[in-house]
Amino acid sequence: MLSNTLFLVIILALATAFGFYRKWADGRVTLTDNGQALTESRLGFSIGTHATLLQFSSAFCQPCRATRFILNEVAESLPNVAHIEIDAESNLDLVREFAVTRTPTTFILDGTGTVIGKAVGLARKNDVLASLAPVLARTNPKN
């Protein structure tokens, strides 16, 4: 009886720890310098002159809708920043190439289409803005 109870307590503790980790990590932008780049011809969309927020979504994903709203708001508030939403199911080659494991996944691209950041889960507006700041500072040195 004690071993079953101990087993359940351990499982509950691990599940709780995973839940806290997921809540902490979800939507945080991690900066990357892997050199991956996307062109307008590969995406089928025009990228932003200074930056692009590339969102991978799926049809029945509730966090994807909220992420769309946040990223649209960011793109509309910053000149020369575009937001592109791609259906993950229809673009499996890009999903595989960029290791998209869940939706929403957002990539931050600079003006050349090079990936500079990635957020998995519901994007956090402040993190997205912070990740765009260095790119926008390079393109607008007077600001």
ABEGO torsion letter per residue (X at the ends): XAAAAAAAAAAAAAAAAAAAAAAAABGBBBBBBAGBBBBAAAAGBBBBAABBBBBBBBAABAAAAAAAAAAAAAAAABBGBBBBBBBAAABAAAAAAAGBABOBBBBBBBAAGBBABBBBEBBBAAAAAAAAAAAAAAABAAX
